[in-house]
């Protein structure tokens, strides 16, 4: 009975999101302030994260607001979580079938098991061609690794394995890729063939799927970068500023989405505490620490790969190539647009609003933006910075959020919790995981559309139309390649991160 009730709420939430045409911006006449997270969301003790002090009127929806308020109240009064429930079926397809009902499927297709999750899971392949490819970096002693040992510092629920883990990879010339050769976790150092190797792999995959959902998706995409992007743009660039028109489709709705998602996911009893491995206190501490560590360079795939030591490293990096191709189209768009409105760097620096926007971003984004934009304001640096923000709202949000749909549901491969007694997730934890990911896939404004109606003049309109043509050309090229579930296609992308 309760399971049916919470499924119905998830379905109704999905249905409340009707992606309308992104409106032409207007000047609000009121600045968006930034306040501490704890003051804006009492009961969530995180003090270093800065969030908007209000939701702009043009983003607010009374229907969605009251629906989310009702849902949060139900978490407290009528919890979907129950002690001592049975584990999900050992057959993963039966587990999905039980949790993802016919009503769910009428709105969004059921998750599909990726080919790489059939049979023995190859961590070396996932390290370069999956949603966790961004974790790979050069290891100090040689080789490459996923290093998530710091997760051992954060309190997890009783009865669970610690997620402090490191996976060491070595190049494998036979497949032009990598192979996992060692996993260091609470089980000790495990190698292929050891009795605990299979369990160590589950712990490693549990660690990355926890981290990608909590840190890289919500903390970094929504809070560390997405929120400041929207605040700075509204505050510094007037409705008729050319850069406001360029940025507008990719930031509209951000503050409202961040507010309602925080209430439903980060509050006590919310999705994050009840789905993933960490207690509420452990999660809050993880958010504080990881927010302070944010590096804007993660929004530029080529520079991020150079920083991690994997660019041109001698093995195949297919996910990186896919993401670089998408970034290049966005960078060409922003460079073309900037060149239409600014004749030189001095011309741009004479635009006080644009300079103020860059300074505001530098203040609001943890550790600033100069590592990506450069130390002074230039057309090249600003165009790359704007391309990175477009990439954030479209590609990164897909890879780290909605794109997990075909991966995170298969907990026999990558559990969201690893129990010490080796039990699978209880049905309430799994049902909530399914519903939370289902709601990540609400319908949003598609990226592949003509935004020329937002342009100030013919120059901007031409730039928007050329961007659409470039995205269509990339879509055609990618469709000619073999299909994979992890690959990001322009036709799948949404224009922004609003919920």
N, C-alpha and C positions, 0 to 999 in steps of 0.2 A: 504493500500500500504506500509506504513512504517512498520507496524507490520510484513508483509511478508518479508520485507528486513532484519529486525533484526532476525527473525526466521532463515532465510537463513544463516546469519553470524554465528549464534549459531551452526547450523548444519555443516557448513563448518569447524568451529573450532573443533568440535567433530571429524570430519573425518581427520583432519590434525594430530591427535595423533595416531600414529601407534606404539604400544609397540614392540620395537626390543629386541633381546637378550641383556642382560646387558653385556657390553664388559669387557674383562679382564683389570684390571687397569694398567696404565703405569705412570711413574713418569713425572710430568708436568714440573719440573724445575723452577717453579715460585710459590711463596706463595700467598695465598688468604689473602688480607688485610680485615680489618673490619672498616667500616666508619659509620657515623651517618645516620639515615634514611633520614633526611631532605636534607643532602648534596647529597645523591644518587638519591632521588626522589624530585626534586624541586616542590613546590606547595603543598606538604604534610607536614605540620609543626609539625613533631614529632622528637624530638631531642635525646631522651634517648635510642631508639632502635638502635642496631648495626646490620649492614647487610654487606654482602660480597661486596668488591669493584669491583668485576668483575665476569663474568660467565666463568668457565673453558671451554676451547676449545672443549673438548670431549663431553660436554653437549649441546653446542649451536646448534640450528637448524635455518638456514636462513629462511626456509619456515614459520615456526611457529613465528619467530621473526617479520618478515615483516607483517604477517597476524595480529598479535596482535597490532603492531604499526598502521596499517590501521584501526583496530577496535577502538582504542583509539581516533584516529583522527576523526572518524565518530561520536563518542560520542559528540565531540565539534561542529562539523559542521552540523550534521544531527541527532539531539538527538532523542532517542526513547521515551522520556517522553513528555507529552502534558498536559496542564491544562484543567480542566473541562471535562475529559473523564468520561463515565459512569462507574458504579461499575460492578464487575464481577457478574455473575449469582448467585442468591441465592441458587440454586441447585449446590452443590460442584462438582458433577460428570459432570455437563454441563460446569462448569467453567474450569475444567481440559480438557475436550474434545475440547473446543474452543481454549485453549492455547497450548495444546500438540498435534501437527498435525500428519497426517499420515506419513510425512517425518521423524519427530522425532521418531515415533514408529518403523520405519524400522531399526533404529540404536539402540534403547534402549527401553525396555518395559515401558509402562505407569505406573505411581505410583498406588499403591494399597492402599485402605483405610484399615488401621490396625483395627483389631477387637476391640481394646480398644477405638477407635474413633467412634464406632457405638453407637448411643444413648447418654446417659448421661456419660460424661467423668469423670473417676475416677482418681482424682489427686493422691490419695494414691497409686494406682497401678502404675501410671507413675513415682512416686518417687522412685520405686525400680525395675521397669521392663520396662524401656524405655530409649531413648537417653538422658534423663535428670536426670538419676539416680545418676550421679556424683555430683549433687548439694545438695543432702540430707546430713545434719549434725545434730549433737545433739544441741538442743536449750539450752541456759543458764538457762532458768526457768524450764527445763524438757520437754520431748517430743523431736520432731525433726522438722527441718524447711528447707525451701528454703529461703535464705536471700539475696534478690537483692535490698534492699532499697537504696544502694549506687547509683543505676542507676538514681535516681531522680536528681543527681548532673549534669547530662549531657544534653546539649541542644538537644531538639527533634524538629521535624518539627511542624509548626503551625497547630493547629487543631487536634493534637494527644493527647492521654492520656499519662501521665507520667508513666514510667516503674519502678519506685521505689516501690517495692512490697515485702512482706514477707508472706509465707504460713506456717502455723503451723500444724504439723501432730501429731496425737496420735496413739499409738499401738491399733490395733483392733483385739482382740483375736478370734473373729468369723471367720476371714479370714486369720489369722496368718500374717497379714500385717499392713498397716497404713491407716488412714482416715484423710482427711483434715478437720480441725475443725475451722479454722479462717484464713482469708486473710486480711492483713493490706495494704491498698493502698490509692490512692488519694480519693477514695470513702469513706474512713473511715475503721472501723473494721467490716468486714462482716462475717457472719456465715451461715452454711447450713440452708436454709429456708428463709433467708432474701431476700428482693426484688432484691438487687444488687448482690447476690451471683453468678449468672451466668456471669455477666459482670466482676466481680472480678476474676473469674477463667480465663476468656479470657485475662485479663491484666497479670495475673501470667504466663500463657503459652506464651504470647507475649514476656514477659521479658526473659524467659529462652531461647526461640528460637532466639531472638536477641543476647543474651549473648553467646550462644553456637556457633553461626556462626561467630560473630565478634571477641570474646575474646578467647574462648577455642579452636576453630578450627584454624582460621588464625593467631591470635596473638600468641597463646601458642604453637600449634603444628608446624606451619611453621616458625615463627619468633623467638620466645624465645628459642625453643629447636632444631627444625629441622635445621635451618641455622647454629647455632654454631656446631652442630653435624657434618655437612658436612665440615665446615671450618677447624675444629680441625683435622678431619680425613685426609683430603688432606694435611694439613700443617705438621703434625707430624709423620704420618705413611707412610713409603715408599711403593711403589707398591708391593714389595715382602715381606712386613711384614705380619705375620699371622693374626694379628688383622685387618689390612686393608682388607684382603680377606674376613674375617668374616663379617665386617661391610658394605662392598662395595655394595651388592645388595640392601641395605636398605637406602642408602644415595645418590646413583647416580641420578643425575638430579635435586637435591634439589635447587641449586642456580639458575638455569635457570627457574625452575617452580616458585620460589619465586619472581623473578624479573618480569616475564610477568604477573603473577597473581596480583601483587601489582599495576602495571600500569592500568590494566583493572578494578580493584575492589576498590582501595583506592583513586584514583585520583578524583578530583572534577568532578561530573557527572558520576562517576563510579558506579558499581553495589551496593556497600555497602551504599552509600549515598542515592541512589534512590530507593532501596528496603526496607531497614530497617528504624527504627523509628528516628534515630539520624541525625542531621544535620552534615555537614562535620566537622565543628568545634567541635561539641559534640563527634563525632566519634574519632577524633584525640586525644582529651583529654582523652577519655576512653582508647584508646590504650596506651597512655603514662602511665597512672596510673596502668592499669592492667598488663602491661609488668613488672613494678617494683615490683608487688606483686607475680610474678610467683614462684611456689614452685615445684621443680623437683620431689617431692614425688608423684605428680599426675600420674607419669608414672609407679608406682608400685601399682596395685590395692589393694593388701592386706594391705600394709602400709598406703596407702591413706585412706582406710576404717577405719583403727585403728585411724588415725589422726582425721577423721570426727566423730568418736564415733559410727559407725554403725556396726562394725564387731562383730558378736556373740551378737547382741543386743536383741535377743528374737523374732524377726520377720523375715519373709522370705525376702531374698535379691537375687532374681534370676539373675538379670543383673550382680551383683558382682560375683556370682558363675561362670557364663559364662566367665567373663573376667579373673578371677583368673585361670581358667582351661587353657585358652590360654597363659597367662603369664607363668604358670608353664611349659608348653611345651617349650617356648622360653628360660626360665631360665635353664631348663635341657640341652638344646642345647648349650648355651653359657658356662655353667659349664663344660660340656663334652669337648667342644672345648678347653677351657682354660687349662684343665687338660692334654690335649694331648701335649701342648707346654710348660707348666711351671710346674716344679716339686715342687715348694715351693713359699711362698710369697717373700722370699729373691731373688729367681730366677726371679720373675716378676719385683721386684724393681731394679734389675740389668739391666733391659731392659730400657735404657734411653728414647727410642722413646715412649714406652707405658706410662712411667711416665710423659713425656712431654705432651702426648695426654690428660691424666687425668687433668693435670694442666691447659692446654688450655681450656678444657671444663669448668673447675671451674671458669676460668676468663670470658669466653664468655656467659655462661648461667646466666641469672639474678638470683642473690642470691646463685649462685654456685651449686655444685653437691654433696657436702659432706654430706648433709642430707640423701642422698640415698646411696652413695658409701662408706661412712665412712671417718674418719679423716685421715687415712693413706692408701696407696695403698696396697691392698691385692688381692689375687686371688678371694676370695669370693665376696668382694665388687665390683671388676671390672666386674666379671661375671654378677652380679645383675645389675650393671649400663648398661652394654651392652644389657642385656635382656630388660631393660626399654627402650632403644633406638629402639630396634626391635619392641617392643610393641607400641611405639610412631608412627613409620612409617607404621604400619600395622593395629593394632586394634584401637588405638585412632583415627587415621585418618578415619577409617571406621565409628566408632561410632559418631564422631563429625562432619563429613563431608559428605561423600558419603552415609552413612547410614540414613541421614535425608530425603532421597528421598521419602520414603513412609509416612513421617510425616509432613514435612514442606509445602507440596503442599496443604494440607487440611486446608485452612485458616479460614474456618467456625468454626474450633475447636481451632487452635492456630494461630491467625493472626500474620503477621509480623508488622502490624500497627493497633492500636485501635483508631478509630476516635471518637472525642467527640460527633459528630452527629449520631454515630452508623452506618454510611455507611460502606459497605465492601470496600476492596481495589479497586482502579481504575484498569481498564484492563491493562494499561501500567505498573503499579507497579507489578501486578500479572504475566504478561507475562515475565517481566524481572526476577522475582523470579524463574519461571519455567525454563527459559533458563539458568540462572546461575547454578541452581541445576543439570540440564541436563549436563552441561559442567563439573560439579564436577565428573560426572560418566564416563569421558573419559576412554578409555581402557589403562590400565597400565600393567606392568609385573606382573603376578600372583605370590603370595607367594608359592603356592603349586606346586613347580617345583623342579627339581634336579639342585642345584647350585654347584654340585661337580666339574664342569669344572673350577670354580674359585679357587679351592683349590691349595695350593702350593705342596702338597704331599698326600700320601695315608691317613695319619692321618686326615687331613682336609677333604678329600673327603668322608671318612667314616662318619665323624661328620655331614656333609651336608646331606648325604643319610639317616642317622638315624633320622635327624630332619624331613625330608619329611615323613618318615614312622610314626613318632609320630603325625604329623599333620593329616595324613590320618586316623590314629586310632581315634583321637579326632573327626574328621569329621564323622566317622561312628557312634561313640557314640552319637553325637549330633543329627544326622539324625534319630536315633532310638527314640528320644524324640519328643513330640508334637511340630510342627512348630510354630514359632512366628516371626513377622517381625523385632522385635528389636534384636533378638538373632544374635550373630556374629558367623559365620561358617568359618572354615579355607578355604573352597573352594571359599568364597566370597572375601577373603583378597588379597590385592595387596602388592607387596614387598616394595614399597616406595611411597612417596608423590608427585612425579613429575606430572606435568600437560601436 
